[in-house]
């Protein structure tokens, strides 16, 4: 199934949740923000939100520094 992640087409397994995608991509969950089709998802929604063909996700990960 094809979706778009941060502007790049990507193949994922059917019935994949946002949480599964983030884990597969080794995203630091506590520092991430996810936008699905232009809407920010709360972290509580990640495990129950199934990604559908053609969906567009933007994944932002905040980095500390100084």
Backbone as CSV, one residue per row, in Angstrom:
resi,resn,N_x,N_y,N_z,CA_x,CA_y,CA_z,C_x,C_y,C_z
1,UNK,0.843,-1.160,0.000,0.000,0.000,0.000,0.896,1.232,0.000
2,UNK,0.555,2.213,-0.816,1.418,3.385,-0.942,0.819,4.585,-0.209
3,UNK,1.713,5.267,0.533,1.374,6.505,1.228,2.501,7.506,0.974
4,UNK,2.346,8.702,1.522,3.398,9.710,1.413,3.827,10.091,2.828
5,UNK,5.130,9.978,3.100,5.684,10.340,4.402,6.715,11.441,4.195
6,UNK,6.456,12.588,4.778,7.350,13.746,4.645,7.670,14.039,3.178
7,UNK,6.647,13.948,2.332,6.785,14.290,0.921,7.351,13.204,0.030
8,UNK,7.628,12.016,0.583,8.221,10.920,-0.189,7.270,9.726,-0.206
9,UNK,7.011,9.182,-1.404,6.161,8.000,-1.524,6.822,6.826,-0.817
10,UNK,6.008,6.035,-0.120,6.534,4.914,0.650,5.519,3.775,0.641
11,UNK,6.016,2.554,0.582,5.169,1.367,0.663,5.120,0.892,2.113
12,UNK,3.919,0.592,2.592,3.753,0.031,3.925,2.799,-1.152,3.854
13,UNK,2.754,-1.931,4.929,1.857,-3.079,4.967,0.418,-2.599,5.157
14,UNK,-0.560,-3.333,4.640,-1.964,-2.976,4.880,-2.286,-3.037,6.373
15,UNK,-3.247,-2.241,6.784,-3.713,-2.190,8.173,-2.640,-1.690,9.143
16,UNK,-1.649,-0.993,8.642,-0.586,-0.435,9.483,-1.134,0.757,10.258
17,UNK,-0.803,0.824,11.545,-1.195,1.984,12.341,-0.068,3.008,12.340
18,UNK,-0.401,4.203,12.765,0.611,5.250,12.879,1.712,4.792,13.833
19,UNK,1.331,4.188,14.951,2.302,3.702,15.933,3.257,2.682,15.313
20,UNK,2.727,1.732,14.547,3.569,0.718,13.902,4.547,1.361,12.928
21,UNK,4.075,2.324,12.160,4.946,3.009,11.204,6.086,3.720,11.926
22,UNK,5.764,4.410,13.009,6.806,5.114,13.763,7.825,4.138,14.337
23,UNK,7.353,3.014,14.854,8.285,2.008,15.378,9.149,1.426,14.260
24,UNK,8.558,1.144,13.100,9.321,0.607,11.969,10.395,1.589,11.497
25,UNK,10.089,2.879,11.615,11.038,3.919,11.181,11.996,4.320,12.302
26,UNK,11.889,3.674,13.470,12.740,3.949,14.641,12.667,5.408,15.069
27,UNK,11.465,5.948,15.063,11.245,7.327,15.487,11.201,7.377,17.009
28,UNK,11.846,8.370,17.592,11.788,8.585,19.037,10.389,9.096,19.370
29,UNK,9.570,8.228,19.945,8.154,8.522,20.120,7.884,9.733,21.009
30,UNK,8.632,9.894,22.073,8.378,10.997,23.003,8.686,12.359,22.399
31,UNK,9.496,12.388,21.356,9.887,13.657,20.755,9.207,13.907,19.414
32,UNK,8.201,13.098,19.070,7.603,13.173,17.736,6.235,13.849,17.746
33,UNK,5.932,14.477,16.618,4.613,15.024,16.329,4.226,14.474,14.963
34,UNK,2.972,14.019,14.837,2.517,13.428,13.580,1.303,14.196,13.056
35,UNK,1.377,14.540,11.775,0.255,15.160,11.089,-0.220,14.171,10.033
36,UNK,-1.495,13.841,10.050,-2.086,12.910,9.086,-3.103,13.661,8.252
37,UNK,-2.845,13.765,6.960,-3.736,14.460,6.034,-4.093,15.864,6.534
38,UNK,-3.075,16.577,7.034,-3.259,17.957,7.447,-3.798,18.154,8.848
39,UNK,-3.944,17.059,9.603,-4.498,17.144,10.953,-3.510,16.550,11.958
40,UNK,-3.189,17.289,13.004,-2.271,16.801,14.043,-2.961,15.695,14.836
41,UNK,-2.255,14.574,15.020,-2.780,13.467,15.822,-2.180,13.511,17.217
42,UNK,-3.014,13.324,18.226,-2.514,13.197,19.588,-1.840,11.843,19.724
43,UNK,-0.837,11.748,20.585,-0.128,10.481,20.769,-1.073,9.363,21.190
44,UNK,-2.123,9.682,21.918,-3.083,8.673,22.347,-3.813,8.028,21.161
45,UNK,-3.805,8.685,20.005,-4.500,8.188,18.821,-3.624,7.322,17.921
46,UNK,-2.322,7.323,18.143,-1.403,6.644,17.228,-1.683,5.155,17.109
47,UNK,-1.947,4.466,18.208,-2.140,3.017,18.152,-3.460,2.626,17.507
48,UNK,-4.445,3.493,17.551,-5.755,3.149,16.999,-6.002,3.725,15.605
49,UNK,-5.091,4.567,15.106,-5.283,5.194,13.796,-4.629,4.353,12.707
50,UNK,-5.468,3.762,11.852,-4.999,2.941,10.735,-4.733,3.861,9.540
51,UNK,-3.604,3.634,8.895,-3.226,4.414,7.715,-3.861,3.776,6.486
52,UNK,-4.408,4.622,5.606,-5.092,4.142,4.402,-4.295,4.511,3.147
53,UNK,-4.509,3.776,2.046,-3.789,4.101,0.810,-3.994,5.567,0.426
54,UNK,-2.914,6.209,0.040,-2.968,7.598,-0.384,-2.865,8.612,0.741
55,UNK,-2.854,8.153,2.003,-2.709,9.081,3.124,-1.360,9.787,3.054
56,UNK,-1.326,10.969,3.630,-0.098,11.757,3.680,0.227,12.061,5.135
57,UNK,1.435,11.697,5.548,1.885,11.944,6.918,3.092,12.852,6.911
58,UNK,3.135,13.740,7.887,4.323,14.537,8.163,4.753,14.151,9.565
59,UNK,5.981,13.736,9.712,6.517,13.320,11.006,7.645,14.273,11.375
60,UNK,7.474,14.939,12.503,8.482,15.863,12.995,9.059,15.297,14.286
61,UNK,10.365,15.343,14.402,11.037,14.874,15.614,11.876,16.022,16.136
62,UNK,11.614,16.395,17.382,12.332,17.507,18.002,13.633,16.994,18.607
63,UNK,14.707,17.751,18.360,16.030,17.389,18.877,16.478,18.449,19.877
64,UNK,17.065,17.984,20.947,17.610,18.912,21.938,19.034,19.283,21.581
65,UNK,19.478,20.325,22.122,20.862,20.720,21.856,21.183,21.999,22.602
66,UNK,22.363,22.403,22.392,22.695,23.658,23.071,24.154,23.972,22.976
